[in-house]
Amino acid sequence: MIDVTLESVSKRFARGGDTAAVDDVDITIAAGEFFTLLGPSGCGKTTTLRMVAGFYFPTSGRIRFGTEDVTRRPPNKRDTGMVFQNYALFPHMSVAQNVAYGLKIRKVNRAESRRRVEEALGQVHLAGYGERRIDELSGGQQQRVALARALVIRPKTLLLDEPLSNLDAKLREETRTEIRRIQKEAGTTGIYVTHDQAEAMAMSDRIAVMQSGRVQQIGTPQEIYHRPATSFVARFIGRSNVLTLPVLAATAETLTVGLPGGGEIVVPAPTDHGLSQGGTALVSVRPEHIGLTSTTDPGALPGRVVDLEFTGMATNLVVDTAGEQVQVAAVEVPAGIAVGDQVGLRLNRERMWVVRP
Ligand code: ATP
């Protein structure tokens, strides 16, 4: 178990044009942490993971494992276990042979190898499957074999690149809990790549949200959800309304902003908001933090329902308020509510948050 540090890491590819695939990334991952690189396709998360694994060397910057500089060390000298999206198992070999592969390369003797393969298969709940052929296993079981193969070398870091994307939705949910259990039990530092925000939220101790090669925010799932740093993070994690509102007054930790159609509200802001009276703020508010009331509620914003969808858990509405289309997710709605109805909106100001562009 070891901490992993990326210092000003950039990667440019020869055929990548002017833009860096990874652009000046600083990340410190604590020993034993389950850390996720999250972002849309092409944001640079796989390239970042591959630099930690040693498959790519950074164009500039440093990577450290503990105090050791591993920036230009080859992959087989890094003590990392890697699990890929397609598992990359050898189909003609047995489960045990697949798992033993890394030990064979490291010339571990046969008795020790057998013991460690059994141990690794036990860790992933596949004890007794050693003699099976890979093609006799389900997708979920193959995924566990890939995990066992990575764990058997007792890696200091376990690197996982979208390991669940070939599984169906239900199995994906079960397996994500499993992977976290296995990582914690194995006592290794886990670095996980996904574009699925729900998966990242459910599994991670902390998440780095990436966009266009840059880290937008690093934080716990709660921090990222409730206090997104940028409008991109607010919209990428769950759903959010990002309202553009005039700043009427500012303190170190709050802004007073004008609301669409009149009225004002005091909302919490990060201390480095840099905004003052006369400026314009971007304020994030999640659909579940807006309540529906009647048009006669004096504190409410008047609006008109333009779309409505019942999902079981909540009713999703789009409400037009002074030309601004606001998404609302309400657990309770008035009986018979329909498109075209006039409603009042109550914003939960405690849950609003000022974001950067
Ligand atoms: P995905 O989820 O689609 O795998 P990602 O976030 O993992 O995306 P990367 O694979 O890291 O993104 O790619 C980041 C950027 O670098 C992309 O613009 C991609 O086209 C580019 N890129 C990646 N590998 C190479 C390469 N070997 N040569 C040139 N460009 C590359």
Boltz pocket constraint, residues with backbone or C-beta under 6 A from the ligand:
constraints:
  - pocket:
      binder: B
      contacts: [[A, 13], [A, 14], [A, 15], [A, 16], [A, 20], [A, 21], [A, 22], [A, 39], [A, 40], [A, 41], [A, 42], [A, 43], [A, 44], [A, 45], [A, 46], [A, 47], [A, 48], [A, 195]]
      max_distance: 6.0
